[in-house]
Amino acid sequence: MTEFRWGTATDVGKVRSTNQDQLLTMAPVFVVADGMGGHNGGEVAAAIAVDEMAKADGVASVDDLIEAVQTANREIVDRSKLEPELRGMGTTLVALVGMTVDESARLGVANVGDSRLYRVTDHALTQITEDHTLVEALVRDGRLTPEEALTHPQRNIVTRALGIDEKVLVDTWELAPVAGDRYVLCSDGLFNELSSAEMLDVLREVEEPAEAAVALVNAACDAGGRDNVTVVIVDVVDADGAADEAPPDRILSTHKAVPDSVLRLDPPVETGPDDPHPDEIFVDRSATKAPFVTWRLGLFVGAVLLVLGVLVSSVVAYARSAYFVGLDGEEVVIFRGRPDGVLWFDPTVEEPLVLTVAELEADDLREVVDGVEFDTLDEARDYAETLVQRAATDDP
């Protein structure tokens, strides 16, 4: 049987008016849930999730752990059906649970969304869970660098959450418990404000779990506090019944609900070693100098300028002649222009919609991420109305 000691801290932050994070420390079950949804919907969804996960103290496998998360998901979905004002509510969830598998002590980890579990070592803070977010999918595709993802305007869009569909995709891990190991469960309000190095500095300096949790939350608030911040620190005190030898990363098995290719778009084009770099400009230095300016050259320059003027006018007309339905943060809106812009002409918001990312079906989300183009505003409105109606009539 594995014994733990733990500490917690949570704060509304400096921007939000309510704290929609919820936590659970009912050994051997530890959970952080980050709610989302209008009014108090996120707080309700997160509270339902931790209440249901409190019943997971008897799980004997990661399959049992998945079923516990599925039960929590169904409870949130059913509640949103009974109370229309809570429609669209959801929550992320990360859980660490002590288990006994075939008479051996184990740690079960479950993850949905972008709340995280880290393992602390002497030299690093290792992220065990994988974020289910739009930008993380783009990073895996090679369409964004990790550095670009840190400041991407859509970095807060999650691709999985409890409460959206009847069944939820759950990633799980089975870990070997080792006395002396420390784990950190947290909402995104922590790691969006502090780097891994900054978090590790705090965890090295503060030994007591409760004091370390408070120190991390305070540091995140001091760094900006733009979201609710919740931290649960769990130390493994004793691992009686665990295997004699544990892998260095402690991971005994991993279960991913879907392959990495899901939500990926076309892979980036690979270039060979002899292909020119796109930023390279080649200049033929063997070319002779042009003669001095003549009237013919003047006419030529004038003609070129006239053509350029026509081209610029055409570009402006092309850039502003279309409409598309896309994402502005977590809101679905109608833009005027082209999804990726044309030269220096970026699309502008034409009309907002009463629709959020969390309410979209998975297929609709994939379309809207890239932007669905139309020739006229009326056509874009018709498509947007279809999305709104489908979100209003389709079961979560």
ChimeraX attribute file (.defattr): number of C-alpha atoms within 10 A of each C-alpha:
attribute: neighborCount
match mode: 1-to-1
recipient: residues
	/A:1	16
	/A:2	22
	/A:3	15
	/A:4	17
	/A:5	16
	/A:6	22
	/A:7	18
	/A:8	22
	/A:9	21
	/A:10	22
	/A:11	22
	/A:12	20
	/A:13	22
	/A:14	15
	/A:15	12
	/A:16	13
	/A:17	10
	/A:18	15
	/A:19	19
	/A:20	26
	/A:21	30
	/A:22	25
	/A:23	27
	/A:24	19
	/A:25	19
	/A:26	14
	/A:27	17
	/A:28	18
	/A:29	22
	/A:30	25
	/A:31	27
	/A:32	29
	/A:33	35
	/A:34	31
	/A:35	28
	/A:36	24
	/A:37	20
	/A:38	14
	/A:39	12
	/A:40	16
	/A:41	22
	/A:42	27
	/A:43	24
	/A:44	23
	/A:45	34
	/A:46	28
	/A:47	23
	/A:48	19
	/A:49	34
	/A:50	23
	/A:51	15
	/A:52	17
	/A:53	24
	/A:54	18
	/A:55	12
	/A:56	22
	/A:57	17
	/A:58	15
	/A:59	20
	/A:60	20
	/A:61	17
	/A:62	24
	/A:63	13
	/A:64	14
	/A:65	25
	/A:66	22
	/A:67	14
	/A:68	20
	/A:69	28
	/A:70	22
	/A:71	19
	/A:72	23
	/A:73	26
	/A:74	19
	/A:75	19
	/A:76	30
	/A:77	25
	/A:78	13
	/A:79	18
	/A:80	22
	/A:81	15
	/A:82	10
	/A:83	9
	/A:84	9
	/A:85	13
	/A:86	21
	/A:87	22
	/A:88	26
	/A:89	29
	/A:90	32
	/A:91	34
	/A:92	28
	/A:93	32
	/A:94	27
	/A:95	26
	/A:96	27
	/A:97	25
	/A:98	28
	/A:99	27
	/A:100	18
	/A:101	16
	/A:102	9
	/A:103	11
	/A:104	17
	/A:105	22
	/A:106	27
	/A:107	25
	/A:108	28
	/A:109	24
	/A:110	24
	/A:111	31
	/A:112	27
	/A:113	27
	/A:114	27
	/A:115	27
	/A:116	27
	/A:117	27
	/A:118	18
	/A:119	19
	/A:120	20
	/A:121	16
	/A:122	8
	/A:123	10
	/A:124	14
	/A:125	21
	/A:126	16
	/A:127	15
	/A:128	18
	/A:129	21
	/A:130	16
	/A:131	20
	/A:132	20
	/A:133	18
	/A:134	20
	/A:135	26
	/A:136	23
	/A:137	20
	/A:138	17
	/A:139	17
	/A:140	14
	/A:141	18
	/A:142	13
	/A:143	18
	/A:144	16
	/A:145	14
	/A:146	15
	/A:147	9
	/A:148	13
	/A:149	17
	/A:150	14
	/A:151	11
	/A:152	13
	/A:153	13
	/A:154	17
	/A:155	17
	/A:156	15
	/A:157	19
	/A:158	21
	/A:159	21
	/A:160	25
	/A:161	25
	/A:162	32
	/A:163	31
	/A:164	24
	/A:165	19
	/A:166	16
	/A:167	15
	/A:168	20
	/A:169	18
	/A:170	23
	/A:171	21
	/A:172	25
	/A:173	20
	/A:174	23
	/A:175	23
	/A:176	23
	/A:177	29
	/A:178	23
	/A:179	16
	/A:180	13
	/A:181	16
	/A:182	22
	/A:183	22
	/A:184	24
	/A:185	27
	/A:186	32
	/A:187	29
	/A:188	21
	/A:189	26
	/A:190	28
	/A:191	17
	/A:192	19
	/A:193	21
	/A:194	20
	/A:195	11
	/A:196	15
	/A:197	12
	/A:198	15
	/A:199	22
	/A:200	19
	/A:201	14
	/A:202	16
	/A:203	24
	/A:204	13
	/A:205	10
	/A:206	15
	/A:207	11
	/A:208	14
	/A:209	22
	/A:210	18
	/A:211	17
	/A:212	24
	/A:213	27
	/A:214	21
	/A:215	19
	/A:216	26
	/A:217	28
	/A:218	18
	/A:219	18
	/A:220	28
	/A:221	23
	/A:222	14
	/A:223	14
	/A:224	15
	/A:225	22
	/A:226	18
	/A:227	25
	/A:228	26
	/A:229	28
	/A:230	31
	/A:231	29
	/A:232	26
	/A:233	27
	/A:234	24
	/A:235	22
	/A:236	17
	/A:237	17
	/A:238	17
	/A:239	20
	/A:240	15
	/A:241	14
	/A:242	21
	/A:243	14
	/A:244	8
	/A:245	9
	/A:246	14
	/A:247	10
	/A:248	7
	/A:249	12
	/A:250	18
	/A:251	15
	/A:252	13
	/A:253	12
	/A:254	13
	/A:255	13
	/A:256	13
	/A:257	11
	/A:258	11
	/A:259	7
	/A:260	11
	/A:261	11
	/A:262	8
	/A:263	16
	/A:264	16
	/A:265	13
	/A:266	7
	/A:267	10
	/A:268	9
	/A:269	5
	/A:270	7
	/A:271	9
	/A:272	7
	/A:273	7
	/A:274	6
	/A:275	8
	/A:276	11
	/A:277	10
	/A:278	6
	/A:279	6
	/A:280	7
	/A:281	7
	/A:282	7
	/A:283	7
	/A:284	6
	/A:285	7
	/A:286	6
	/A:287	7
	/A:288	7
	/A:289	7
	/A:290	6
	/A:291	7
	/A:292	6
	/A:293	8
	/A:294	9
	/A:295	8
	/A:296	9
	/A:297	12
	/A:298	11
	/A:299	11
	/A:300	12
	/A:301	12
	/A:302	12
	/A:303	12
	/A:304	12
	/A:305	12
	/A:306	12
	/A:307	12
	/A:308	12
	/A:309	12
	/A:310	12
	/A:311	12
	/A:312	12
	/A:313	12
	/A:314	12
	/A:315	15
	/A:316	16
	/A:317	12
	/A:318	14
	/A:319	22
	/A:320	19
	/A:321	15
	/A:322	19
	/A:323	28
	/A:324	29
	/A:325	29
	/A:326	23
	/A:327	22
	/A:328	18
	/A:329	15
	/A:330	17
	/A:331	16
	/A:332	25
	/A:333	26
	/A:334	26
	/A:335	27
	/A:336	25
	/A:337	26
	/A:338	22
	/A:339	22
	/A:340	12
	/A:341	14
	/A:342	15
	/A:343	9
	/A:344	8
	/A:345	15
	/A:346	15
	/A:347	20
	/A:348	17
	/A:349	16
	/A:350	14
	/A:351	13
	/A:352	15
	/A:353	15
	/A:354	10
	/A:355	19
	/A:356	18
	/A:357	21
	/A:358	24
	/A:359	25
	/A:360	22
	/A:361	16
	/A:362	15
	/A:363	9
	/A:364	15
	/A:365	19
	/A:366	16
	/A:367	12
	/A:368	20
	/A:369	17
	/A:370	15
	/A:371	20
	/A:372	19
	/A:373	22
	/A:374	19
	/A:375	12
	/A:376	13
	/A:377	19
	/A:378	11
	/A:379	14
	/A:380	22
	/A:381	19
	/A:382	11
	/A:383	18
	/A:384	23
	/A:385	15
	/A:386	12
	/A:387	20
	/A:388	18
	/A:389	11
	/A:390	15
	/A:391	20
	/A:392	15
	/A:393	8
	/A:394	10
	/A:395	11
	/A:396	22
